[in-house]
Amino acid sequence: MITAGPPVFHSFSLFLTLYAFWLLLSGFFTPFLLAAGAGSALAVVWFARRMDVVDHEGHPIQLGARALVYWIWLFKEITKSAWDVSKIILNPKLPISPTMVRFKPSQRTDVGLVLHANSITLTPGTITIEALPNEFLVHGLTRNGAEGTIDSDMDRRVSACEGSR
């Protein structure tokens, strides 16, 4: 059976994202490097299409500008959490209270669940141990940090980012 393959829009947005990333990392805009970046991005898109991995989840363009707003907020939260963990580590009493919590995330899509679980793990002092559609298991360096993931601002923001709120 022959399938139609992914929509051209996904391939085009993947190309644009890869090319923009190339330009960001390169920092040089000579004709050769611009052409090499375009060629590399085209090759990756072609390989990805042949492997049948270009889909709406592999390149979640549906998040749109909401994702940018979310990433800015997440960067701020990562910075605050890193500062808090640094203070704990430098404290001679090392006031840790390792805790594991289970809670039900409010996300409806796989992309939303992955974004939420990875955001918890990116935030210093917490890590997602298990991510199921109806339950997350999170380990925290402190009890407050672990319990802070339950019904959190992060949960609400990820749901808003995926469009379910």
C-alpha positions in Angstrom: 0.0 0.0 0.0 1.4 3.4 -1.0 0.8 6.2 1.5 0.7 9.9 0.6 3.4 10.8 3.1 3.5 13.8 5.4 2.0 17.1 4.4 4.4 19.4 2.5 3.8 22.1 5.2 5.5 19.9 7.8 8.5 19.3 5.5 8.7 23.0 4.6 8.5 24.2 8.2 11.1 21.6 9.2 13.4 22.9 6.5 12.9 26.5 7.6 13.6 25.6 11.3 16.8 23.6 10.4 18.0 26.4 8.1 17.4 29.1 10.7 19.2 26.9 13.3 22.1 26.6 10.9 22.3 30.3 10.4 22.1 31.0 14.1 25.0 28.6 14.8 27.1 29.7 11.8 27.0 33.4 12.4 28.6 33.9 9.0 26.6 34.8 5.9 28.9 34.2 3.0 27.3 32.8 -0.2 29.0 29.4 0.3 27.8 29.0 3.9 24.3 30.1 3.0 24.2 27.5 0.2 25.8 24.8 2.4 23.2 25.4 5.1 20.3 25.2 2.7 21.8 22.0 1.2 22.3 20.4 4.6 18.8 21.3 5.7 17.3 19.9 2.5 19.3 16.7 2.9 18.0 16.3 6.5 14.4 16.9 5.4 14.9 14.4 2.5 16.3 11.7 4.9 13.6 12.4 7.4 10.9 12.0 4.8 12.4 8.8 3.5 12.5 7.4 7.1 8.9 8.5 7.5 9.6 10.6 10.6 8.2 13.9 9.5 4.8 14.3 11.2 2.9 16.7 13.4 4.6 15.4 16.5 8.1 15.3 15.2 7.9 18.9 14.3 5.1 20.5 16.5 4.6 23.6 14.4 1.0 23.8 15.8 2.4 25.2 19.0 3.3 28.4 17.1 4.2 31.6 19.0 2.8 30.2 22.2 5.9 28.0 22.4 8.2 31.0 22.2 6.3 32.7 25.1 6.5 29.4 27.1 10.2 29.0 26.5 10.9 32.5 27.7 9.0 31.8 30.9 10.7 28.4 31.3 14.1 29.9 30.9 13.3 32.3 33.8 12.0 29.4 35.9 15.2 27.3 35.2 17.3 30.3 36.3 15.4 30.8 39.5 15.5 27.0 40.3 19.3 26.9 39.5 19.8 29.7 42.0 17.8 27.9 44.7 19.7 24.6 44.1 23.0 26.5 44.3 22.0 27.9 47.7 21.1 24.4 49.0 24.4 23.0 47.8 26.4 25.8 49.4 24.6 25.6 52.7 26.8 23.7 55.2 23.7 21.9 56.6 22.7 20.7 53.0 19.0 21.1 53.7 17.7 18.5 51.3 14.6 16.3 51.7 14.5 14.0 48.6 10.8 13.3 47.8 8.9 11.6 45.0 5.4 12.6 44.1 2.7 11.3 41.7 0.2 13.6 40.0 -2.1 13.7 37.0 -1.0 16.2 34.3 -3.7 18.2 32.5 -2.2 17.9 29.0 -4.3 16.2 26.3 -1.7 15.6 23.5 1.6 13.6 23.4 3.4 16.8 22.5 2.0 18.5 25.6 2.9 15.6 27.9 6.5 15.5 26.5 6.9 19.2 26.8 5.7 19.1 30.5 7.8 16.1 31.5 10.9 17.6 29.8 10.3 21.0 31.4 10.2 19.4 34.8 13.5 17.6 34.1 15.2 20.7 32.7 14.3 22.6 35.9 17.2 22.0 38.4 16.2 20.1 41.5 13.4 18.1 39.8 13.3 15.2 37.4 10.5 13.3 35.8 11.0 9.6 36.6 8.0 8.3 34.8 5.6 10.0 32.3 2.4 8.3 31.5 -0.7 9.9 29.9 -2.5 10.0 33.2 0.3 10.2 35.7 3.7 11.6 36.2 6.2 10.4 38.8 8.6 13.2 39.8 11.6 13.2 42.1 12.5 16.5 43.9 15.7 17.4 45.7 13.4 19.0 48.4 9.9 18.3 49.5 8.7 21.8 48.4 10.3 21.4 45.0 8.6 18.0 44.4 5.2 19.1 45.7 5.6 22.3 43.6 5.1 20.3 40.5 1.6 19.2 41.5 -1.1 21.4 40.0 1.6 23.9 39.1 1.9 27.1 37.0 4.0 25.0 34.6 1.2 22.5 34.1 -1.2 25.3 33.3 1.2 27.1 31.0 2.0 23.8 29.1 -1.7 23.2 28.7 -2.2 26.7 27.4 0.8 26.2 25.0 -0.7 23.1 23.5 -4.0 24.8 23.2 -6.0 22.7 25.6 -6.8 25.6 27.9 
